[in-house]
């Protein structure tokens, strides 16, 4: 049973922000409308066998045309903030050169409507939709893409810098690198394995250059980055497994957070040099650009990782066959480790372990690894489950009783609050908020429409929106929180 909204609301600090998050490519649709150019993800979705259900994001949630309705859903939810992303090819179709005025106009309308409804905008500059011309020139394996992102950040600052409260430069560079360039699960879809490390470096360089661009433009909003974090544990005892845990922890966590927060790439056992030698070659001036003071740090948490040495069966977070293309199954066999299952844990629709206590572990590890880090927002947290629409016996209205998602959100928010409370293991972290992934069911990257994460159910045939039980629970949480604040 989910923690009661009223009980959890009593634990929320006065400054704690409740938000919802989306990404442009996953919801907007209108991929060839009003001057939007193609992205690498557009091309990827039309390759055979890449999307598990054979779909694409050409329409997605049709948010481009239904934006006012969707903002009203956020407003009715009582959310303090909306984290959205800019579609790079909608604003700058070729990834260089002037803006597409109609693309800018769309986000002007979105921002104005959010502010009219009292919703604080958090804007992600890059959420994976690289303009196709840049992808064809090497994408993030090409250092030039970092400079193109900085140019885009400057354009965004000029257009929206007076209205955005918080800027996220890049969302999950780890996922872009590992799923996109190492394993080929995501766009561009060519597995480079450990030869993908330049992509990670160029992403972080793009972050640093974008921070410079935003601050040169004197944007009024705070500036940060969002990284995913997964606590890592060994599946078996022994030095070999511990070594692979260190390797995975560096690849998934350290090589993206350390340069930003510590000003260096992670140190590692010399036995791992064959995999990580690239880090010995990076220019020091690049690290200085990556390591700039931030106003906040975004943390995405979904699951912990349990690692075993050598190739192995897909028994871990990507074990569900309906969530993984066959190409990915083949590529992971060339890795020196594999993700393995978590006995005793319930799993989401993606096969991810439901482990809220490991969110507390993630925050605790970050507090230990990165003393003096800036304030933290959990910028994504959520779960996919099978949702069933039924008709209410009394009203005849459709409803979705997503009990598991409601429990997931309650338990994870509670775990974060307990870990960072005074006396908690991560009390050094100034936790400022939790953003639910996601507002509504959407195009879930390589899984297509097979995985539903939304607080709002979307009937993709009709585009009807149906708030789920989890939406109503979060609505109650916000309402109880607001009433408690009003009494102070």
N, C-alpha and C positions, 0 to 999 in steps of 0.2 A: 504494500500500500504506500502511496506517495506521501511524503511529509506534508502536513496540512499547510496551505498557503499562509495562513495567519501566523502559524508557529515559525515558519521560515522567514516571514517578513520581519518578525521581531529581531532577527539576527542581522539584518542588513544594516551596514554602517550608513551614516547619514549621507555620505558622498557617493554611495554605491549606485552604479548605473545599470539598469536593465535594458538590453537592446536586442535587436534582431539583425541578422546579416544575410546578404545575398551577393551574387557575382553577376556582372552584366551578361557574360556569354551564356550563363545558365538560365536566364529568365527573359531576356529582352526580345529574342526573335528579330524579325524585320532585318534579316542579315544583308539584304541587297537594297535596302530602302533609304531614301533621303541621303544618298551619297556615302553610306557606310561601305568601306572596303572589306575584302575577305581577310580572315585571320588564318593562322596556321591551324587552329582548331576547326575552322570550317572545312578546310581541305582534309583534315584527319578524319572527321566524322563521315566523309563520303568515300573513304577507302573501305573496301570489303573486309569484313571480319574484325574491324577495329572496335566497334561499339557492340556490346553484347546482345542488345535487342534489335540491332540493325537500324536504329533511329538516327536522327540528327537534331540540331538545335535551330533549324531554320525558323521555327515558330516558337518553340519552347513554351513559356508561359504568356507570350504575347504582351509582356510588360511594357514594351515600347508604346503600345496603343492603350494599355489598361493601367498605366501608371497612377492616375488619380484614384482609381478604385483601390489599388494596392496601398497607397499612402493612407487612405481611410482605414484600411485594415490595421496598419501600424498604429494609427491614432487611437482607434477603438481598443486596441490591445493595451494601451497605456504605457507603451514602451517609451523610455527616455530618449533613445538614440537609434538611428538606423545606419548601419554600416553597408554601404553599397560600393560598387566599383565603376570606374569609367571604362567604357569600351574604347580601347586605343584606336582600333580601325574605324570606329564611328566618328571620332573626333579628328584623327590624323590618318586618313585611309592608307597611305603608303608607308607610314612610320617615319616620315620625314617631310619637311615642308609645311605649308600653311594648314590652318584648321578648316574642317568642314563646318560651315556655319550652322547647318541644320542639326548636326550632332551636338554642338555646343548648346544650341537652343533647347534641346531635349533636357539636358542636365540643368540648365537654367530654370526650366519649369519645375523639375523635380526638387531642386534646392529651395526654390521659393515656396513651393507647397509644403515641404517639410517644415520650414521655418514658420509659416503661417499656422501650422498645427502644433507648434511648440516642440518639435522633434529635432534633437541635436544631430547634425550630419557628421558621420565619420566616413571619409572618402578614401578608398583604396585606388591608387594610381594604376597599379599593374596587378591584375588577377588572371594572368595566364594567356590572354588573347593577343599574342604577338601578331602584328600586321603581317600578312602573307609575304610581301616582298622582303621583309627582314628575315623571316623564317627561311625563305629560299636562299638567302645569303649566309646561312649558317645559324641563324637564331642566336641563342645564348652561348653557343660555342664560338661565336664571332664577337670579339671584344667591342667592336663598333656598336653593337646593340645596346651596350651600357650607356653610351653617349647619346644614342637616339632616345632612350628612356628619359634621360635627363632633359633633353629638349622637350619631350612630351610633358614632363613634370612642370617645366617653365610655362608651357602653354596652358596647362591646367591651373597653375597658380594665377596667371593673368586673368583667366576667365572666371574662376570660382574662389579665389583667395580671400574675398571679402565675406564669404558665407560659410565656409567649411570650418567646423570646430576642431576636427582632428584629421590628420593626414596619415595614411599608411602608404609607405612607398611601394612595398612589394608584399604580396601574400604568399607565404610558404615557399620560399626559394628551395627548401628541401624537397618538396613534392615536385616542383618544376624540374629540378635536376634529376632526382632518382627515378620518378615515374616516367618523365618525359625523355631524358637523354641517356640515362643509365640502362633502364629496362625496356623502354619503348612502349610501356603501357598507355601513356598519354602522348599527345602531340609533342614533338614531330613524329614519334613512333619508330625511330631507328635506335636499337640498343647499342650503346657505346661502352657499357659497364664502367670500368674505372677510368676510361678515357673521357668520361663525362665531367670530370672534376673542373676543367676550365669553365664549364657552364655555371657551376656554383660560384666560382670566383667572379665571373663577369656579372652575375646577378647581384652579388654584394657590392661590386664596384658601381653598378647601376643604382643601387640603393644610396651609396655615399654621394654620388654625383647628383642624385635627385634631392637629397637633403640640402645640398648646396644650392640647388636651383630654387627650392622652396624658400629658403632663408634669404637668398639674394632678392627674391621678389617680396620679401617682408610679409608673407601670409600671416593672417592674424591667428590661425589655428595652430594647435600643437602638432608636432611632427614625430612619427615613430615608424616602426616596421612590425610585421607580424611573422612569427615563425611557429611552426608546429613543434611540439616536444613530446617525446615518448620515453618514459623510463624503461631501461633495458635490464633484463635479468638473464642469467644462463639457464638453459634447460637441463644441463647435466653438470657434474663436478669435473674439474680438471683444467689444466693450464690452457689446453687448446680451445676449450669453450670460453674461458675467461678472455682469451686473446680476441676471439671473434666478437664477444660482447663489446670489448673496447673499440674494435673496428666499426661495428654497427653504430655504437653510441657517437663516434666521431662523424660518421657519414650522415646520420639522421639528425643529430643534435648539435654537437660541438662545432663542426666546421661552418655552421651558419650563425650560431650565437656568439662564439668566442671572438671572431674578428670585430663584431659590432660592439660587444660589451666589454671585452678585455683588450682589444687591439692586437691580437695575435691569433694565428691558427693553433689548434690543439697540439700539445706535445703527445708523442705516441711511442710505443715500444718499437725499437729498431726493426723487429721482425715484421712490422707492418709496412716498412719502407717500400716494398714492391708495389703496394696498393696506393700509398699516399705520398710518393716522392714528389708529385707535382707541387705540393705546398712549399717545398724548399726552393722553388724557382720564382715565386711571385714577388713583384717589386714592393719594396717597403713603402713607397709613396702610395701604392694602392691601399695598403692596410690603414694608413693614416686617413684616407678618404672614407673608408668603411667605418672607422672608429671615431664618430663624431657624437657629441652629447645629444641625447634624445630626450624628448619631453615625456615619452611613455614607451612601453614595450608591449607588443601584442603577443599573447600566448594562445595558440590553438591546441586543444587536447582532445583526443578521441579514444586512445587505447594505449596500454603498455605493450612492450615487445619482449617476447621470449625467444631467445636465440640458441640455435644448435649449430655446431660446425658442419661444414660440407653441404653439398646439395641435398635436397630432401623433398618429400611430398608437401603439397600445399595444405598444411594443417593449421596454419595460423590465421592472421587477420584477413587474408585474401583467399580463404579456403573454399568459400562458396562458389560452385561452378557458374552460377548465374551472375556472379559479380566480376568475373575475370575472363577476358578473351583467351583463346587457346594460345595465341602468340606469346602472351605473358608467361604461361605455364612452361613453355619451351625455354624462354630466355633466362628464367631464374635458375635453371639447372647449371648455369655457368658461374654462379656466385659461390664464394668460399664459405658461406653460411646460409641458413634458411630460418625463416620464422616458423615457429612451431606452436601447437595449440596450448590453451590454458585450461587444464582440467578443472571442473568445478565452477566455471564461470558461465553465466548465460551469455549468449551471443546475439548481436544485432543481425539485421538482414544481410549485412556485408560480411558477417562472420567475425566481427570485431568483439573482443571480450568486453562485457559491461563491468567495468572496474573503477568505480568512482574514487575508491581509496587511493588509486594511483594518480589521480589528479593532485591529491595532497602530497604524494611523493614527488611529482613533477615540480610543484611549487617549492617543496623543501630542498630538492636538489638544486634548483635555480638560485634559491637564497644562499646556499652554500657555495656554489660555483661562481656567482656573480655578486659579490658584496657591493652595496651601494648602487644597485641597479635602479633605474627610474621607475616610477609608478607603473603598475601592470594592469592591463585589461585582458581578460580571457575573451579574445575576439572571435572565437568559434568554439562551440560545444554542442553536440547533438547526436542523434542516432537514427538510422533507418530501420523501420519495422514494416511488416505487412499491414496495411490499413484497409479496413472494410467499411464501406458506406452502407448504413442501414437507415430505415425510416423510423422516426420517433413515433411510438404508438399513439401518443396523445396529440401531437401537433402536426404529424405528417411530414415534418421537415427532415432533411437528411442530416445525419450526424456520424461522427467517427470517434469511437471510444478507444483512443490510443493510450491505454493505461500504461503500457511499458515505456512509452516515450515520456509520459508525465513523471513516472517514477525515476526515469533516467535523469531528467533535468533537475528534479528536486534533490536527488541524491548527490549529483555533481555540484550543484550550487552550494549545498550544505557542506560537502567535503572541502570546497575551496574556502568557505568562510571559516570553518573550524581550523584548517591548516594555518591560516593567516591571522587568526584572532590573537589577542595578547596571550602570551604563554604557549601558543601553538608552535609547531616545528618550523613554520615558515613565516613567523611573525615579522621578520625583517622586511617582508614584501608588502608594499603599499598597494593592496588590491583595490582597483577602482570600479570594476564592473564585470558583467558576464553578458556576452552576446550569443543568442541561440542561433545555431545553424539548423534550420534556416527558416525564413518567414514562410515560404510555401514550397511545396513539392516542385522539383525543377528537373532540368537535364543534368544528370549526375555524372558528367564526364564520360569515361569509358563504359560506365554502367548504363548509360542512356536514361530511360525512364523506369528502369527496373528497381530502383531504390528510392524510397520516399523518406525524406528527412523533415518535411515541412510541419510547421504549426497549423498551416492551412492546407487542406486537401485540394488539389487541382485536378479536375476532370479534363484531361488534355484534348478530348474530342470536342468539348463544348467550351472550355476555358472557364467553367464555373468554379468559383472559390467557395470552399466549405470549411469554416473554422473547426478544428478538431478539439477534443477534450483538453489536450495539452495547451492549446491557445487559451482556452477558458481558464485553465489553472494558472497560467502565467498572468492573465488578466487579473485574476483574484490576488495574486502575489503583489502585483503593482498597486492594486487598489488598497490592500491592507497596509502596504508600505507608506502610501501617500497619506492615509488616515493617521498612521502613527506619527508621521512627520508633522502633520497639521496640529497635533496635540502638544508638540514641543514648544 
